[in-house]
Amino acid sequence: MNKPNILIFMTDQQRACSVLPDNAYKAKTPVLDEFRKESVTFSRAFCPAPHCCPARASFMTGLMPTQHGVWHNVNVANAITRGLKDHIRPWSVDMREAGYRMLFSGKWHVSNYQQPHDYGWEHVAPGSAHPSRRLSRDEQDAAARERELRNLQRHAGDHGVSERVPGEIRRAGMRPYIHYGDNTHPFLAQYFRDGEEDNPFGDRTVVDAALAKIDELYGNEPWCLYVGTLGPHDPYVAPKRFLDLYEGVEFPLPDTFDDPMDDKPALYRRTRDRFAQLTREEHQDAIRHYLAFCTYEDWLFGRLIDKLKERGEYEDAIILYLSDHGDYLGDHGLWCKGLPSFLSCYHVPAIAKMPGGQQGVVRDEFVSLCDFAPTLLEMGTAESPVEFAGTSLMPLLKGETPADWRDALFFQTNGNETYGIQRSTVTDKWRFVYNGFDYDELYDLESDPGQMHNLVPDPQYQPVVEEMYRRIWTFGLAHEEHLLNEYIMTAMADYGPGIAAGKSAR
């Protein structure tokens, strides 16, 4: 039997609501709207960690952060880890051994030590990945610190006395942060490849390279092409013609925007206050810029779809559209991604088309980025020795409803580069967060979907808290959880891993 060709399109920091119908923050996505009619939309797909590198590592390996070892941005000076554990075997290795030609264009951001070609991928776009340099940990740390020092020195005087422009956030001793805008802003021009207004982050270049490679593919060798763009990551810098599509459209601020967060960790309030310089109108304008950026990504995806149709290969191809993590988009006054545990940062688009699979269907089962490793391997009839944290989505794609499908998802983060330990879970009813740096959170999602009212202080909910801890520890112990130190000054959980003793992990 011929193996199907596979196209994977992964955006960066795109929240699920931007592609789901009947949502106040649905972007204009004509390509995806048509694509969904022939695909399965997973309406409750989530990343295991709210940050680029650990989320992408989980997609590439099918494992949780405790297993693959990536916790932070692998490039910054204070990263705890800089790559995957040595023994980790991404699914691309097994696909290559099964006869697939593995093609990679765009963002990697999984490891500094290992690059795509170390795991069977061929680089498509020049500069889409760097050759493995095999620098020592000390050399990695020194290089990252030197790079960040150069940035500080280069922009030492840039925060000056000029008037603040819309979308700008002034920071003492640091260069300004520009939340949104276009290539006419001196700080944002750097985000446009070669100064081209319609090429933010070089995403068009990444897609152009992928299109050129598709034109070279002939014969019976099956291929898997991964295209990783950087939009709609902040700063939100969509080309003007996509912004023009939203001219005159006003987006309301989220219902949770004015949440004082007095019952939530202080770090949440401090994070929100980073955006306090923005007026309410600027927050609304940022929403418009973000959604316009999503529309631009939709257009890029459409160019790949058109190429497959032009070649007569669309119908028989497996095609996946997804993102690494979401964006708060003003929820609780927050933006971007990171430690605040609100689900909009974890909730990602995930739309899959498979020959013989269901069409125009929405599945609302809990789905994790970890699920795509076993799914892609099954699609490509490839075997793997890895015991994945995820589960193949093939039954859902075929219209089946497994009786034992999970009733919860679990999340792990040690913070972006702020080093805040969180372990959390979500069920149909509850959202629970263990915060190693502050008090915990519990929300009743049935009555409080916006996560406005923390129930942990109420004694009547302690049985729920205990049960959530039990579930988190049971899952963690089955997936190499390392928060096992019982020392009084470090074991901050109200219920330790011992409550999971004798319980079987799902």
CORSULUR-V161503 format. One record per residue. RES is the residue in one letter. PHI is phi in radians with two decimals (none if undefined). PSI is psi in radians with two decimals (999 if undefined). D_FIRST is the distance of its C-alpha to the first C-alpha in Angstrom with 2 decimals. Layout:
res:phi:psi:d_first
RES:PHI:PSI:D_FIRST
RES:PHI:PSI:D_FIRST
//
This chain:
res:phi:psi:d_first
M:none:2.34:0.00
N:-1.19:2.40:3.81
K:-1.42:2.42:6.39
P:-1.31:2.57:9.28
N:-1.26:2.65:12.63
I:-2.29:2.25:15.41
L:-2.04:2.20:19.11
I:-2.07:2.18:21.76
F:-2.08:1.93:25.34
M:-2.02:2.06:27.99
T:-1.51:-3.13:31.62
D:-2.21:2.04:34.61
Q:1.26:0.72:37.04
Q:-1.84:2.12:35.89
R:-1.43:2.66:36.98
A:-1.08:-0.63:34.97
C:-1.09:-0.34:37.70
S:-1.20:-0.27:37.31
V:-2.10:-0.11:34.13
L:-1.57:2.37:34.87
P:-1.17:2.77:36.67
D:1.08:0.55:40.28
N:-2.00:2.48:41.23
A:-1.07:-0.40:44.45
Y:-2.00:0.56:42.69
K:-1.27:2.22:39.67
A:-1.38:2.89:39.19
K:-1.36:1.85:38.67
T:-2.29:1.28:34.89
P:-1.07:-0.60:34.00
V:-1.18:-0.86:30.51
L:-1.16:-0.59:29.60
D:-1.03:-0.72:31.36
E:-1.30:-0.70:28.99
F:-1.07:-0.68:25.92
R:-1.08:-0.47:26.90
K:-1.16:-0.36:26.76
E:-1.96:0.22:22.97
S:-2.37:3.09:22.56
V:-1.85:2.19:23.72
T:-1.74:2.14:26.96
F:-1.60:1.81:27.95
S:-1.35:-0.28:31.70
R:-2.21:1.12:32.69
A:-1.75:2.41:30.73
F:-2.39:2.66:32.88
C:-1.55:2.67:33.03
P:-1.30:-0.35:34.32
A:-2.57:2.49:37.13
P:-1.53:0.93:38.99
H:-2.78:2.57:38.75
C:-0.94:-1.04:36.40
C:-1.12:-0.90:35.82
P:-1.12:-0.62:35.35
A:-1.16:-0.78:33.17
R:-1.17:-0.66:30.89
A:-1.10:-0.64:30.84
S:-1.19:-0.68:29.76
F:-1.11:-0.75:26.88
M:-1.31:-0.32:25.77
T:-2.06:-0.37:26.19
G:1.30:0.33:25.89
L:-2.14:2.81:29.40
M:-1.44:2.81:32.91
P:-0.96:-0.65:35.66
T:-1.05:-0.43:37.36
Q:-1.61:-0.82:34.28
H:-1.49:-0.38:33.24
G:1.61:0.09:36.87
V:-1.75:2.16:36.99
W:-2.11:-0.39:39.78
H:-2.45:3.14:41.28
N:-1.08:2.04:41.04
V:-1.27:-0.12:40.36
N:-1.75:-0.30:42.48
V:-1.42:2.88:45.80
A:-1.15:-0.57:48.84
N:-1.84:0.49:49.03
A:-1.16:2.41:45.40
I:-1.32:-0.77:45.24
T:-2.18:2.69:41.89
R:-2.13:0.20:40.24
G:3.06:3.11:36.69
L:-1.16:2.65:34.14
K:-1.04:2.61:35.20
D:-1.04:-0.56:34.38
H:-1.50:-0.07:32.01
I:-1.21:2.40:29.78
R:-2.12:1.71:26.07
P:-1.10:2.73:24.48
W:-1.11:-0.39:20.85
S:-1.08:-0.54:20.34
V:-1.10:-0.78:20.90
D:-1.21:-0.63:18.00
M:-1.15:-0.71:15.66
R:-1.09:-0.76:17.03
E:-1.19:-0.40:16.55
A:-1.49:0.03:12.85
G:1.88:0.05:12.56
Y:-1.44:2.50:13.68
R:-1.56:2.03:16.71
M:-1.71:2.11:19.11
L:-2.13:2.34:21.76
F:-2.29:2.16:24.95
S:-2.32:2.14:27.71
G:2.00:-2.56:30.71
K:-1.35:2.30:32.25
W:-1.76:-1.38:31.48
H:0.99:0.66:34.57
V:-1.89:-0.62:33.11
S:-2.77:2.56:35.06
N:-1.55:-0.52:37.71
Y:-1.32:-0.76:36.96
Q:-1.95:2.50:33.22
Q:-2.05:2.97:31.54
P:-0.90:-0.69:27.94
H:-1.18:-0.32:27.50
D:-1.24:-0.26:28.50
Y:-2.11:0.50:25.31
G:1.63:-0.05:22.76
W:-1.47:2.55:23.42
E:-1.73:2.36:24.58
H:-1.31:2.25:27.60
V:-1.69:-0.88:27.32
A:-1.63:2.26:30.79
P:-0.99:2.26:33.86
G:1.45:0.04:35.60
S:-1.25:-0.33:32.74
A:-2.73:2.67:33.21
H:-1.74:2.56:35.84
P:-1.01:2.53:35.42
S:-1.05:2.20:36.08
R:-1.70:-0.28:39.81
R:0.95:0.69:40.04
L:-1.20:2.60:43.37
S:-1.21:2.93:45.18
R:-1.05:-0.75:45.77
D:-1.09:-0.69:49.35
E:-1.17:-0.68:48.28
Q:-1.07:-0.81:45.80
D:-1.07:-0.79:48.60
A:-1.14:-0.72:51.13
A:-1.14:-0.72:48.88
A:-1.16:-0.73:48.04
R:-1.13:-0.72:51.73
E:-1.11:-0.72:52.84
R:-1.10:-0.75:50.42
E:-1.26:-0.59:51.68
L:-1.11:-0.71:55.28
R:-1.06:-0.71:54.81
N:-1.09:-0.75:53.58
L:-1.09:-0.77:56.63
Q:-1.20:-0.64:58.99
R:-1.14:-0.58:57.50
H:-1.98:0.44:58.05
A:-0.99:-0.64:61.15
G:-1.81:0.19:63.31
D:-1.32:-0.25:60.84
H:-1.52:-0.15:61.81
G:0.25:-2.60:65.32
V:-2.10:0.11:67.51
S:-1.16:2.82:65.80
E:-1.22:2.42:65.13
R:-1.12:2.36:61.94
V:-1.73:2.80:59.43
P:-0.97:2.35:57.12
G:1.52:-0.06:54.23
E:-1.64:2.42:56.01
I:-2.13:2.01:56.75
R:-1.42:2.45:59.56
R:-2.41:2.14:59.51
A:-1.08:2.27:62.50
G:1.36:0.06:61.80
M:-2.37:2.73:58.27
R:-1.16:2.67:56.95
P:-1.08:2.60:56.43
Y:-1.73:2.24:53.14
I:-1.88:2.00:52.07
H:-1.33:-0.63:49.96
Y:-2.76:2.88:49.02
G:2.70:-2.65:50.11
D:-2.43:-3.06:49.19
N:-1.32:-0.02:49.39
T:-1.42:-0.28:53.13
H:-1.37:2.29:53.92
P:-1.04:-0.54:54.73
F:-1.41:-0.41:52.84
L:-1.61:-0.29:49.71
A:-1.01:-0.52:49.48
Q:-1.13:-0.33:47.83
Y:-1.53:-0.01:44.73
F:-1.88:2.06:44.06
R:-1.05:2.16:42.32
D:0.99:0.43:44.81
G:1.28:0.14:46.94
E:-1.38:2.18:44.63
E:-1.10:-0.50:45.23
D:-1.73:0.44:41.71
N:-2.38:0.92:40.05
P:-1.09:2.42:41.03
F:1.03:0.15:39.72
G:1.28:0.31:37.92
D:-1.10:-0.66:35.05
R:-1.13:-0.65:34.88
T:-1.08:-0.73:34.68
V:-1.06:-0.78:31.71
V:-1.24:-0.69:29.86
D:-1.00:-0.75:31.07
A:-1.13:-0.68:29.61
A:-1.15:-0.71:26.20
L:-1.11:-0.72:26.36
A:-1.11:-0.67:27.38
K:-1.17:-0.70:24.49
I:-1.01:-0.68:21.94
D:-1.13:-0.34:23.68
E:-1.58:-0.15:23.01
L:-1.58:1.92:19.22
Y:-2.41:2.83:17.62
G:1.78:-2.97:14.96
N:-1.67:-0.05:11.34
E:-1.28:2.08:12.32
P:-1.22:2.64:11.42
W:-2.27:2.68:14.75
C:-2.23:2.00:16.69
L:-1.93:2.08:20.14
Y:-1.77:2.19:22.98
V:-2.09:1.99:26.09
G:-2.00:1.95:29.15
T:-1.68:2.95:32.32
L:-1.79:-0.32:35.78
G:-1.41:2.76:36.98
P:-1.61:0.66:38.36
H:-0.95:2.60:39.95
D:-1.19:2.66:43.74
P:-1.21:2.52:45.76
Y:-1.39:1.84:44.57
V:-2.26:0.97:44.77
A:-1.15:2.53:42.88
P:-1.01:2.64:43.66
K:-1.01:-0.68:46.55
R:-1.15:-0.37:44.72
F:-1.50:-0.59:42.64
L:-1.09:-0.64:45.80
D:-1.07:-0.45:47.43
L:-1.15:-0.32:44.98
Y:-1.87:0.21:46.76
E:-1.03:2.22:50.25
G:1.43:-0.08:52.55
V:-1.52:2.20:50.06
E:-1.91:2.23:51.69
F:-1.81:2.28:49.77
P:-1.24:2.68:51.70
L:-1.26:2.63:51.86
P:-1.00:2.66:49.97
D:-1.04:-0.44:51.94
T:-1.59:0.03:51.90
F:-0.97:-0.70:53.21
D:-1.64:0.29:56.76
D:-1.00:2.08:55.87
P:-1.21:-0.32:58.63
M:1.00:0.53:56.36
D:-1.17:-0.40:59.49
D:-1.74:0.29:57.68
K:-2.14:2.90:54.83
P:-0.94:2.50:54.73
A:-1.05:-0.53:57.11
L:-1.06:-0.57:54.36
Y:-1.09:-0.77:52.82
R:-1.17:-0.70:56.12
R:-1.13:-0.66:56.54
T:-1.14:-0.79:53.08
R:-1.05:-0.67:53.88
D:-1.17:-0.25:57.20
R:-1.09:-0.43:55.47
F:-1.80:0.22:54.84
A:-1.19:-0.36:58.36
Q:-1.25:-0.36:59.52
L:-1.33:2.35:57.23
T:-1.32:2.93:58.93
R:-1.05:-0.65:57.36
E:-1.15:-0.64:56.84
E:-1.18:-0.66:55.05
H:-1.04:-0.76:52.72
Q:-1.15:-0.67:51.93
D:-1.17:-0.60:51.47
A:-1.13:-0.67:49.08
I:-1.04:-0.79:46.94
R:-1.06:-0.78:46.88
H:-1.13:-0.70:45.90
Y:-1.11:-0.82:43.13
L:-1.19:-0.57:41.58
A:-1.12:-0.64:41.96
F:-1.12:-0.68:40.02
C:-1.08:-0.66:37.22
T:-1.15:-0.67:37.32
Y:-1.06:-0.76:37.03
E:-1.11:-0.64:33.87
D:-1.05:-0.73:32.49
W:-1.12:-0.73:33.29
L:-1.08:-0.77:31.54
F:-1.05:-0.67:28.36
G:-1.10:-0.57:28.74
R:-1.13:-0.64:28.82
L:-1.23:-0.71:25.31
I:-1.06:-0.79:24.12
D:-1.06:-0.67:25.93
K:-1.11:-0.76:24.32
L:-1.15:-0.66:20.74
K:-1.17:-0.72:22.05
E:-1.04:-0.60:23.88
R:-1.56:-0.02:20.77
G:1.27:0.43:18.87
E:-1.97:0.01:16.35
Y:-1.17:-0.84:17.97
E:-1.04:-0.65:16.36
D:-1.62:0.00:12.76
A:-1.60:2.59:14.18
I:-1.56:2.24:15.16
I:-2.30:2.30:18.92
L:-2.25:2.25:21.51
Y:-2.04:2.21:25.29
L:-2.81:3.12:27.64
S:-2.37:2.90:30.74
D:-1.42:-0.63:32.09
H:-2.83:3.00:35.21
G:-1.64:-2.79:37.57
D:-2.54:2.44:41.12
Y:-1.15:-0.55:44.26
L:0.88:0.76:45.28
G:1.56:-0.12:48.85
D:-1.00:2.23:48.17
H:1.02:0.41:51.32
G:1.36:0.18:52.50
L:-1.78:2.83:49.71
W:-2.43:2.97:47.23
C:1.15:-2.30:44.31
K:-2.60:2.97:42.96
G:2.49:-2.73:44.28
L:-1.09:-0.69:46.11
P:-0.85:2.35:47.33
S:-1.60:0.24:45.02
F:-1.17:2.46:44.63
L:-1.16:-0.38:41.17
S:-1.09:-0.40:40.83
C:-1.40:-0.36:40.29
Y:-1.69:-0.37:37.40
H:-1.41:2.13:35.81
V:-2.19:2.72:32.99
P:-1.19:2.51:30.78
A:-2.69:1.86:27.17
I:-2.27:2.22:25.10
A:-2.29:2.31:21.31
K:-1.95:2.26:19.07
M:-2.37:2.26:15.57
P:-0.96:2.23:13.54
G:1.49:-0.09:14.33
G:-1.52:3.08:17.04
Q:-1.15:2.72:20.74
Q:-2.25:2.44:22.73
G:1.12:0.52:26.33
V:-1.96:2.50:26.76
V:-1.93:2.18:28.95
R:-1.87:2.31:28.44
D:-1.90:0.29:31.58
E:-1.18:2.73:30.48
F:-1.19:2.22:31.47
V:-2.27:2.45:28.76
S:-2.04:2.67:29.15
L:-1.01:-0.45:27.81
C:-1.13:-0.35:26.98
D:-1.28:-0.33:24.31
F:-1.37:-0.39:22.01
A:-1.10:-1.00:21.23
P:-1.13:-0.50:19.57
T:-1.17:-0.86:18.03
L:-1.12:-0.66:16.38
L:-1.12:-0.72:15.18
E:-1.18:-0.70:13.63
M:-1.04:-0.68:12.05
G:-1.61:0.18:10.59
T:0.82:0.87:9.79
A:-1.98:2.49:12.77
E:-1.69:2.67:15.68
S:-2.51:2.49:19.30
P:-1.44:-0.07:22.65
V:-1.35:2.42:24.42
E:-1.66:1.78:26.06
F:-1.35:2.67:25.85
A:-1.32:-0.44:28.68
G:-1.58:3.03:26.24
T:-2.23:2.45:24.02
S:-1.03:2.40:20.53
L:-1.58:0.09:21.01
M:-0.97:-0.73:17.87
P:-1.02:-0.72:20.16
L:-1.18:-0.67:22.43
L:-1.14:-0.52:19.81
K:-1.55:-0.07:18.73
G:1.67:0.13:22.44
E:-1.53:2.75:23.20
T:-2.22:1.61:26.44
P:-1.03:2.34:26.51
A:-1.16:-0.46:30.00
D:-1.79:0.35:30.30
W:-1.08:2.55:29.31
R:-0.97:2.58:31.83
D:-1.94:0.21:35.20
A:-2.77:2.76:36.19
L:-2.15:2.69:35.14
F:-2.19:2.57:36.92
F:-2.29:2.59:37.94
Q:-2.42:2.25:39.44
T:-2.62:2.55:41.51
N:-1.89:0.46:44.38
G:1.54:2.88:45.34
N:-1.16:-1.77:44.54
E:-1.98:0.34:47.14
T:-1.73:-0.03:49.83
Y:0.99:0.96:48.87
G:-1.99:2.02:48.98
I:-1.36:2.23:47.14
Q:-2.36:2.44:45.46
R:-2.27:2.31:43.27
S:-2.58:2.97:42.48
T:-2.58:2.80:40.56
V:-2.41:2.39:39.96
T:-2.15:-3.10:39.67
D:-0.99:-0.61:40.07
K:-1.82:-0.63:43.80
W:-2.04:2.56:44.68
R:-2.16:2.01:44.32
F:-2.14:2.42:45.90
V:-2.30:2.11:46.50
Y:-1.53:2.08:48.06
N:-1.85:1.98:49.92
G:-1.26:-0.19:51.09
F:-1.95:-0.03:53.48
D:-2.88:-3.00:55.01
Y:-1.35:2.80:55.13
D:-1.39:3.05:52.08
E:-2.34:2.48:50.76
L:-2.48:2.24:49.79
Y:-2.25:2.43:49.02
D:-1.57:1.80:48.60
L:-1.23:-0.36:45.79
E:-1.22:-0.74:46.60
S:-1.74:-0.25:50.13
D:-2.48:1.14:49.73
P:-1.12:-0.38:46.32
G:-1.46:-0.02:47.87
Q:1.01:0.95:48.86
M:-1.63:-0.54:52.52
H:-2.09:1.91:54.29
N:-1.36:2.11:53.82
L:-1.63:-0.07:54.58
V:-0.99:-0.71:54.84
P:-1.15:-0.29:58.66
D:-1.45:2.04:59.09
P:-1.00:-0.48:59.72
Q:-1.16:-0.28:58.29
Y:-1.72:0.09:54.77
Q:-1.06:-0.64:55.02
P:-1.05:-0.62:53.07
V:-1.18:-0.78:50.17
V:-1.01:-0.80:50.53
E:-1.07:-0.75:50.53
E:-1.14:-0.67:47.39
M:-1.14:-0.73:45.59
Y:-1.04:-0.77:46.69
R:-1.04:-0.73:45.46
R:-1.19:-0.72:42.00
I:-1.12:-0.79:41.89
W:-1.19:-0.65:43.07
T:-1.08:-0.81:40.72
F:-1.10:-0.81:37.71
G:-1.07:-0.77:39.21
L:-1.14:-0.45:39.97
A:-1.45:-0.14:36.37
H:-2.30:0.75:35.28
E:1.10:0.58:37.79
E:-1.02:2.40:40.61
H:-2.00:0.09:43.52
L:-1.44:1.18:46.31
L:-2.00:-0.08:47.99
N:-1.20:2.15:51.36
E:-1.64:0.13:54.11
Y:-1.03:2.45:56.92
I:-1.02:-0.54:59.14
M:-1.58:-0.06:58.82
T:-2.15:-0.40:55.03
A:-1.53:1.50:53.79
M:-1.59:-0.16:54.30
A:-1.16:2.49:52.13
D:-1.23:-0.46:54.20
Y:-2.32:2.16:52.03
G:-1.49:3.08:50.58
P:-1.10:-0.30:47.39
G:-1.09:-0.37:49.36
I:-1.26:-0.21:49.05
A:-1.56:-0.06:45.37
A:-1.03:2.32:46.32
G:1.44:-0.06:44.99
K:-1.69:2.44:42.56
S:-1.53:2.36:38.85
A:-1.38:2.57:36.68
R:-1.54:999:33.88
//
